[in-house]
Amino acid sequence: MSVTAVVKNCGILLESPYWDVPSQTFYFVDILGHTVHRYNPANGSHEQVNVGEMVGTVIKTKSGKIMLASKCRFAYLDWSTGALTTVANVDKDLPNNRFNDGKCDAKGRFWAGTMGPESSPAVVLPKQGSLFCLHPDKSVTKHAEDLDISNGIAWSLDNKIMYYIDSLTRMIEAFDFNLETGEISNRRPAVKLTDEEGLPDGMCMDTEGMLWLGCYSSSRVNRYNPITGEKLQTVMFPVTNITSCCFGGPNLDELYVTCSRAGISDEIVKNEQPLAASIFKVTGLGVTGFASNEFDD
């Protein structure tokens, strides 16, 4: 196994890793930098576009467009200009909220959650967030409320369970999931983290049904069995604040990992964590992941 920084020092709060299979490129966002990034491992090119507001999630659509969960709206992104075209608004009565993490399910719905304003990283106005689902017909359903930091989402191999993170609970939770209707129910704990493991952030599923979790404040990605709650593996990184991960590469056997330097002093970055806010690639894990789902537009 090897851990390599492939895009170095490219922002502040990097999140939402997304591997685009058709183009074999890697997308991610810098929430505080208001930017969406695109990295091509084949030629090493790295591009970015400023969208003018905090952006939590980037995904692709089946028609080939780029879509964001940005500030408090779902929107299409014009890469050439940075212009956003609003598809739907949320949290209209909470203008200081913003979208955080999100993902599409196997039926092409776009799930993303909001959070209240932060006074510092992970210190948030409590119970302001909600979990939303944007349907292919562009309607929006709210599925959960009173959340602190809505975060990672993943589905079981049979799509009967949706795994979900509200970070300050220090848990990965599970919902029963109806793939045909998009309804969720029976919320319950699946994996509980210790203090040493930090805060659960973004996650992804591998083809063996195991979850890979970015652990904020503890320099690691952990692999868990979500049925038993057992921790199976730990990958350590030379930075503190790991935010998320996804599988990519031609064979979907490379783990791309995002991280943050928000709240870390320039002195510590310079002397202790020179790769803070970089993109890492982990190879040699011996497992594969799935292609990212697209929004059905």
C-alpha positions in Angstrom: 0.0 0.0 0.0 1.2 3.5 -0.8 -0.1 7.0 0.0 0.8 9.8 -2.4 -0.1 13.5 -2.6 -1.2 14.0 -6.2 -2.5 17.6 -6.0 -0.7 19.6 -3.4 -1.8 22.6 -1.4 -4.8 23.5 -3.6 -7.3 25.1 -1.3 -8.6 25.4 2.3 -11.4 22.9 2.9 -11.4 20.2 0.3 -14.4 17.9 0.1 -16.8 16.0 -2.1 -14.4 13.7 -4.0 -16.1 12.4 -7.2 -14.6 10.1 -9.8 -16.1 10.7 -13.3 -15.8 7.4 -15.2 -16.6 8.8 -18.7 -13.8 11.3 -18.6 -11.5 9.5 -16.1 -11.2 12.7 -14.1 -11.5 13.5 -10.5 -13.7 16.3 -9.2 -13.7 17.9 -5.7 -14.6 21.2 -4.1 -13.0 23.7 -1.8 -15.9 24.9 0.3 -14.3 28.0 1.8 -12.5 28.8 -1.4 -15.8 28.8 -3.3 -14.2 26.6 -6.0 -14.8 23.4 -7.9 -11.7 21.5 -9.1 -11.0 18.9 -11.8 -7.9 16.8 -11.9 -6.8 14.5 -14.7 -4.4 11.8 -13.5 -3.5 10.8 -17.0 -1.8 14.1 -17.8 -1.6 15.7 -14.4 -3.7 18.7 -15.4 -5.5 20.5 -12.6 -8.2 23.1 -13.3 -10.6 25.1 -11.0 -13.5 27.4 -11.3 -14.8 29.9 -8.8 -18.5 29.8 -8.3 -18.8 32.8 -5.9 -20.3 31.0 -2.9 -19.6 28.1 -0.6 -20.1 24.8 -2.4 -20.6 21.5 -0.6 -20.9 18.9 -3.3 -20.2 18.3 -6.9 -21.6 15.5 -9.0 -22.2 14.8 -12.7 -25.5 14.2 -14.4 -26.5 11.5 -16.9 -26.7 14.2 -19.6 -23.0 15.1 -18.9 -23.6 18.3 -16.9 -22.0 19.3 -13.7 -24.4 19.8 -10.7 -23.7 21.3 -7.3 -25.2 21.5 -3.9 -24.0 25.0 -3.3 -24.9 27.4 -0.4 -28.6 26.6 -0.1 -29.4 25.5 -3.6 -29.1 22.7 -6.1 -27.6 24.2 -9.3 -26.0 23.4 -12.6 -22.5 24.7 -13.1 -21.2 26.2 -16.4 -17.6 25.3 -16.2 -16.4 27.8 -18.7 -17.8 30.8 -16.8 -18.5 29.6 -13.2 -22.1 30.7 -13.6 -24.7 28.7 -11.6 -28.3 28.0 -12.8 -30.5 27.3 -9.8 -32.6 24.1 -10.0 -34.1 24.2 -6.5 -33.6 26.2 -3.2 -33.7 24.9 0.3 -33.6 26.3 3.9 -35.1 29.6 2.7 -35.8 30.6 6.3 -32.2 29.9 7.3 -30.1 32.1 5.0 -26.8 31.5 7.0 -27.0 27.7 6.4 -25.1 26.0 3.7 -25.0 22.6 1.9 -22.3 20.2 3.0 -21.8 16.6 1.7 -24.0 14.7 -0.7 -24.3 11.9 -3.2 -26.6 10.3 -5.8 -28.4 7.1 -5.3 -28.8 4.3 -7.8 -32.0 5.8 -9.2 -30.4 9.1 -9.9 -31.7 11.1 -7.0 -29.3 13.7 -5.5 -29.1 13.6 -1.7 -27.4 16.4 0.2 -27.6 17.9 3.7 -27.2 21.3 5.2 -25.7 22.7 8.3 -25.7 25.9 10.3 -23.0 28.5 10.4 -19.6 27.6 12.0 -17.7 29.8 14.4 -14.7 27.5 13.8 -14.2 24.1 12.2 -16.8 21.6 13.6 -18.2 24.2 16.0 -21.6 24.9 14.5 -24.9 26.5 15.4 -26.7 23.3 16.6 -29.7 21.6 15.1 -30.0 23.9 12.0 -29.4 21.3 9.3 -31.6 19.0 7.3 -31.2 16.2 4.8 -32.7 16.8 1.4 -33.3 14.7 -1.8 -33.6 16.3 -5.2 -35.7 14.0 -7.5 -35.3 13.7 -11.3 -38.4 15.8 -11.7 -36.6 18.6 -9.8 -38.9 18.4 -6.8 -37.2 18.3 -3.3 -38.1 16.2 -0.3 -36.8 16.9 3.2 -36.1 13.6 5.1 -34.4 14.6 8.4 -34.2 17.7 10.5 -32.4 19.0 13.6 -29.0 18.0 12.2 -25.7 19.5 13.3 -23.3 18.7 10.4 -24.9 16.7 7.7 -22.2 14.6 6.1 -21.3 11.3 4.4 -23.8 9.1 2.6 -23.5 5.6 1.1 -25.7 2.6 0.3 -25.5 -1.1 0.9 -24.8 -3.4 -2.0 -28.5 -4.4 -2.3 -29.6 -0.7 -1.9 -31.8 -1.7 1.1 -29.8 0.4 3.6 -28.7 4.0 3.4 -25.7 4.8 5.6 -25.6 8.4 6.9 -23.5 10.7 9.1 -24.4 13.6 11.3 -20.8 14.2 12.4 -21.2 15.4 15.9 -23.0 12.2 16.9 -19.7 10.4 16.3 -21.6 7.6 14.5 -22.4 6.2 11.1 -26.1 5.6 11.2 -28.3 3.4 9.0 -31.8 3.9 7.5 -33.9 1.3 5.8 -34.0 2.5 2.2 -36.7 2.0 -0.5 -34.9 2.3 -3.8 -38.0 2.6 -5.8 -39.6 5.5 -3.8 -36.6 7.0 -2.2 -38.1 6.8 1.3 -36.0 6.2 4.4 -37.0 4.9 7.8 -35.9 3.2 11.0 -32.9 5.4 11.8 -30.4 3.5 14.0 -26.7 3.4 14.9 -24.4 1.3 12.7 -20.8 2.2 13.6 -19.7 4.2 16.7 -16.4 6.0 16.7 -14.1 6.4 19.7 -12.6 9.8 20.6 -9.3 8.7 19.2 -10.9 8.1 15.8 -12.1 11.7 15.5 -15.3 12.9 13.8 -16.9 10.9 11.1 -16.9 12.9 7.8 -17.3 11.7 4.3 -17.4 8.0 3.2 -17.8 5.5 0.4 -18.7 1.9 -0.1 -16.4 -0.8 -1.6 -17.5 -3.9 -3.6 -17.3 -6.1 -0.5 -19.9 -4.0 1.3 -17.5 -2.3 3.6 -17.4 1.4 4.4 -14.3 3.7 4.0 -14.6 6.7 6.3 -12.6 9.9 6.4 -12.0 10.7 10.1 -11.7 14.4 10.8 -9.1 15.5 13.3 -7.4 12.1 13.5 -5.3 11.8 10.3 -6.9 8.6 9.0 -9.3 6.8 6.8 -10.9 3.7 8.5 -12.6 0.8 6.9 -15.6 -0.6 8.8 -18.0 -3.5 8.5 -21.3 -1.6 8.8 -23.2 -4.7 9.8 -21.1 -5.6 12.8 -19.6 -2.1 13.5 -16.1 -3.6 13.5 -13.1 -1.6 12.4 -11.2 -3.6 9.8 -8.3 -1.3 8.6 -6.7 2.1 9.1 -4.8 4.2 6.6 -2.8 7.0 8.1 -2.0 10.4 6.4 0.5 13.2 7.1 -2.3 15.7 7.8 -4.8 16.0 10.6 -8.2 16.8 9.1 -9.3 14.1 6.6 -12.6 15.0 5.1 -13.7 12.3 2.6 -12.8 9.6 0.1 -13.9 7.9 -3.0 -12.7 5.1 -5.3 -11.3 6.1 -8.7 -8.8 5.1 -11.4 -9.4 2.9 -14.5 -10.1 -0.1 -12.3 -11.8 1.8 -9.4 -9.1 0.4 -7.1 -7.4 3.7 -6.1 -8.8 5.6 -3.1 -8.8 9.4 -3.5 -8.8 11.3 -0.3 -9.6 15.0 0.5 -8.5 17.0 3.6 -8.6 20.4 5.1 -6.3 23.1 6.5 -9.1 25.2 7.9 -8.4 26.2 11.5 -4.7 25.2 11.3 -2.2 28.0 11.7 0.1 28.9 8.9 3.0 28.0 11.2 1.8 24.5 11.8 1.1 24.0 8.1 4.6 25.2 7.2 6.5 23.2 9.9 4.3 20.2 10.6 1.7 19.7 7.9 3.0 21.0 4.5 0.5 18.8 2.7 -2.6 20.1 4.5 -5.4 20.8 1.9 -3.9 18.4 -0.7 -5.4 15.4 -2.6 -4.0 12.0 -1.7 -4.2 8.8 -3.7 -4.0 5.4 -1.9 -3.0 2.4 -4.0 -2.5 -1.3 -3.2 -5.5 -1.7 -0.9 -6.6 -4.9 -2.6 -10.3 -3.8 -2.9 -12.3 -1.9 -5.5 -15.1 0.6 -5.3 -18.1 1.6 -7.4 -18.5 4.2 -10.2 -20.1 7.3 -8.8 -23.9 7.5 -9.4 -25.1 10.4 -11.6 -28.2 12.6 -11.3 -30.9 11.5 -13.7 -31.7 14.7 -15.5 
